[in-house]
Amino acid sequence: MENIISLAKRRGFIYPGSELYGGLSGTWDYGPLGVELKNNIKQEWWRRFVRARSDVYGVDSAILMSSRVWEASGHVGNFSDPMIDCRKCKSRFRADALDIAKGCPQCGAKDFTDARPFNMMFKTNAGPVEDTASAVYLRPETAQGMFVNFKNVVDSFHPKLPFGIAQMGKAFRNEITPGNFIFRSREFEQMEIEYFVKEAEWERHFATWQSAMEEWLSFVGLAGKYSLREVPEGDRAHYSKRTIDIDFDFPFGREELYGLAYRTDFDLLNHSKASGHDLWYLDEETQEKIVPHVIEPTFGVDRTVLAVLVNAYAEEEVPSGDGAASDGRARDVRTVLKLPARLAPYTVAVFPLVQNKEQIAGRAREVYGLLKEWVAATWDGIGNIGKRYRRQDEIGTPWCVTVDYQSLEDDTVTIRDRDTMKQERLAVAELLGYIEKHIS
């Protein structure tokens, strides 16, 4: 895990939050490459689950919502973790995540306070007066923004059941013990869908969404790298009648990556009662007014980034000079991120074989300009070719294109594959077709 954290900072993927001032626990900043990776994940998710479907409608609701939303949803009363303190060093921990018998992880003492509930919502005030009436919360989940817009979407678009509302966005939880890099932080992003169905059909739709989530896992390169866990009744959220967690083997242990929940009609009923507005749906076939039930697939953006990085990271022994293997040849160890091509921050890097030859550098710039119009391209002219390859391997760039002396004669270039390290000679006019063929 330390190697991944080190690479993430060194290569501009993820930095500690507020590092200039000593950091702020549980916060992280995405650097230039990290934001590209994260945005690629989000864009592919939106393309797959919203744009490619005719039954899902996207929204972007406000982070700040009426406090009555969180009272109705049960978060004010139920959204808490058990917290204990070490009496000796005053460190605080989640009681359900600590083996008390082993003692305090900080000082070793075995003298703890009794567990007490700690509400994880960040509370603030809207407006110039700080009183009960102005209290608002930073949303702890994106789901409620979709539930409170259920009637708006129905009135605007008149969708037929089943249909979904999707949202990507920030959520905030005042975690007692954030940790394990970006796995558990106080500010994070979610990709969620609230899929509204008839009660009698929830099991069928639950199974369909489970399959859709597993297809997504394959798309981001995690096929066969996860496990499904049925969450028992006592461990489920207060709104859930059935939940499946999709777990991933992180370096720090097997932990939840995604979740799939059957929320019944809990949210729409509660918001109907609390707001005084009927959130029913008119079934055009039976002319019956019903409150739909909800299937909720939840995808954590940051946890996806972490799982993708963990899965892609490799250290490999390769022949020196990036050539083919041969007996007795010196070997190096390269660090490589074998990211799926659609997710990699850069799709292709363009090199001039030498920087000080004006014709080669000029033609390389032209090739770079051609490619970046269509794919995420980067320019790299620092150091020798071997060092450039290693640098691009480490940030996950699938292909490297080199313009050399032969390029000036026949307008061909070499294209090198990140995973196999094999090189091919192609005409410049063939580059985009080659990349499009291999990226899909």
Secondary structure by P-SEA (a helix, b strand, c coil): caaaaaaaaaacccccccccccccccbbbbcaaaaaaaaaaaaaaaaacccccccbbbbbbbccccaaaaaaaccccccccbbbbcccccccccccccccccccccccccccccbbbbbcbbbbbccccccccccccccccaaaaaaaaaaaaaaaccccccccccccbbbbbbcccccccccccccbbbbbbbcccccccaaaaaaaaaaaaaaaaaaacccccbbbbbbccccccccccbbbbbcccccccccccbbbbcccaaaaaaaaaaacccccccccccccccbbbbbbbbbbaaaaaaaaaaaacbbbbbcccccccccccbbbbbbbcccccccccccbbbbccccccaaaaaaaaaaaaaaaaccbbbbbccccaaaaaaaaaaacccbbbbbccccccccbbbbbbccccbbbbbcccaaaaaaaaaac
